[in-house]
Amino acid sequence: MFVWSKLSAAKWSDAWEERFSGSTDATLVISSFPGKQTIRVEAYCATEKRAKSIQKEWGGSVRQLKQQNWAAHASQAPPPVKVREKFVVCTARTNAELAKARKEFPDREIIAVPADMAFGTGHHATTATVLRLLVDLAEDLNKSGKPWRMADLGCGSGILAIAAAKLGASQVWGCDYDPAAVRISKENAERNDTPKVSFTRIDVLKWQPKKTWDIVAANIFHDVLEAAFPQLIQSVAPGGVLMLSGILRTQAKDCLAAGKRAGFVVKKTITKGKWVTALGTVKA
Ligand SMILES: C[S@@+](CC[C@H](N)C(=O)[O-])C[C@H]1O[C@@H](n2cnc3c(N)ncnc32)[C@H](O)[C@@H]1O
């Protein structure tokens, strides 16, 4: 047994959980310390190769553990997530797993997102909420008959961008500042038969949008949203929609006030657990 470990800011706790959810060859343990803003993130792996691959992606250290009974660490793939009547998001990796999911859910489109080292398997409240909103928005846009474009800022696994392409967007682009997320998003786009979706490595905080999008989704954390509001607002096409998520309930008031100052007009907020998602337009 090998253990990868790393100290992290406590605010990333959910992101670590999501990254490892469904991973069958690495079991996550997060330890917090009273009064500290730091957590210890550990992944218990059967092989050194797996532990080292996590270290390669995320830094940290790897150590070997003495022989013990590790049966308690066995984990299972998370159940598929249904989105409205439209999608099932599952962690299928191989063609055989995909075929099995298609057989199990013949009336839904499958989005296959293996639980890799990028956020976004659909199990997190923020992703699930944005996916549902996306399905609703697409329905209205498709009724209008006009082509529509979507941008996924902080794409993680690429799940939102892939969903937009499946929902009929004429052009979809995603970005993330994490090179692993960009690579995994491209792999997932191929896996899901949406190869035209493009992904770029970009730090949203340094981004200067060159064009606009009818739907801009940004499931990033509140501090990034607050700092990036000028770019976010600028990237929304006239009459378009901005969806923000990854906002902790305790931060929502301040975050949305910052958005309002920058020109974000909130039309709807949805709270799920400790997370808030906001949907709105932008001032012309
Ligand atoms: C909460 S995850 C969302 C992933 C996916 N869009 C979803 O909805 O499940 C946030 C993503 O934003 C990315 N991110 C955080 N800060 C960023 C920044 N400044 N620029 C670009 N991406 C960023 C992270 O790497 C991570 O993949």
PDBQT file of the ligand as one rigid body, heavy atoms in Angstrom, charges set to zero:
ROOT
HETATM    1  C1  LIG A 301     -15.401  23.532  -9.295  1.00  0.00    +0.000 C 
HETATM    2  S1  LIG A 301     -14.441  23.026 -10.650  1.00  0.00    +0.000 S 
HETATM    3  C2  LIG A 301     -15.697  22.989 -11.949  1.00  0.00    +0.000 C 
HETATM    4  C3  LIG A 301     -15.448  21.980 -13.034  1.00  0.00    +0.000 C 
HETATM    5  C4  LIG A 301     -16.593  21.774 -14.020  1.00  0.00    +0.000 C 
HETATM    6  N1  LIG A 301     -16.808  22.970 -14.828  1.00  0.00    +0.000 N 
HETATM    7  C5  LIG A 301     -17.886  21.406 -13.296  1.00  0.00    +0.000 C 
HETATM    8  O1  LIG A 301     -18.847  22.191 -13.357  1.00  0.00    +0.000 OA
HETATM    9  O2  LIG A 301     -17.940  20.345 -12.677  1.00  0.00    +0.000 OA
HETATM   10  C6  LIG A 301     -13.566  24.527 -10.940  1.00  0.00    +0.000 C 
HETATM   11  C7  LIG A 301     -12.539  24.446 -12.059  1.00  0.00    +0.000 C 
HETATM   12  O3  LIG A 301     -12.048  25.774 -12.258  1.00  0.00    +0.000 OA
HETATM   13  C8  LIG A 301     -10.667  25.726 -12.497  1.00  0.00    +0.000 C 
HETATM   14  N2  LIG A 301     -10.128  27.039 -12.134  1.00  0.00    +0.000 N 
HETATM   15  C9  LIG A 301      -9.965  27.570 -10.897  1.00  0.00    +0.000 A 
HETATM   16  N3  LIG A 301      -9.437  28.803 -10.986  1.00  0.00    +0.000 NA
HETATM   17  C10 LIG A 301      -9.272  29.066 -12.304  1.00  0.00    +0.000 A 
HETATM   18  C11 LIG A 301      -8.758  30.180 -13.043  1.00  0.00    +0.000 A 
HETATM   19  N4  LIG A 301      -8.299  31.267 -12.422  1.00  0.00    +0.000 N 
HETATM   20  N5  LIG A 301      -8.746  30.117 -14.383  1.00  0.00    +0.000 NA
HETATM   21  C12 LIG A 301      -9.203  29.003 -15.028  1.00  0.00    +0.000 A 
HETATM   22  N6  LIG A 301      -9.673  27.916 -14.387  1.00  0.00    +0.000 NA
HETATM   23  C13 LIG A 301      -9.717  27.947 -13.044  1.00  0.00    +0.000 A 
HETATM   24  C14 LIG A 301     -10.181  24.573 -11.611  1.00  0.00    +0.000 C 
HETATM   25  O4  LIG A 301      -8.953  24.057 -12.094  1.00  0.00    +0.000 OA
HETATM   26  C15 LIG A 301     -11.324  23.576 -11.733  1.00  0.00    +0.000 C 
HETATM   27  O5  LIG A 301     -11.114  22.656 -12.789  1.00  0.00    +0.000 OA
ENDROOT
TORSDOF 0
